[in-house]
């Protein structure tokens, strides 16, 4: 019975590790694209930086989860994860248009711009995830 339950373990491990790699790549890119140093700010107890980064990460992980569920294979999943990454980076730059000092304001511990960035990133991620449907 236990062995039957573990039949899917190799696929789980492959997709879980794929998701972890996608998250690491996302953080690597996102942290270099934004004009503020999220982890330095978080180390200084800047809650707005943690909020913006955390919600952005959720906005990325949701479509990655959808890609894992709907993809035909791991390569397909990685391709859609890259689409999710591009969407999140685009969101950051688009949101800087109405709030040009977005990163400076987050670095100054202002909560409103952090919520704006984080929640808009999350909203984009939800739309992105919903749009990732697999049709053969």
Secondary structure, DSSP 4 states (H G I P E B T S, - for coil): -HHHHTTTHHHHHHHHHHHHHHHHHHHHHHHHHSSS-HHHHHHTT-HHHHHHHHHHHHHHHHHHHHHHHH-SSHHHHHHHHHHHHHHHHHHHHHHHHHSTTHHHHHHTT-HHHHHHHHHHHHHHHHHHHHH-----
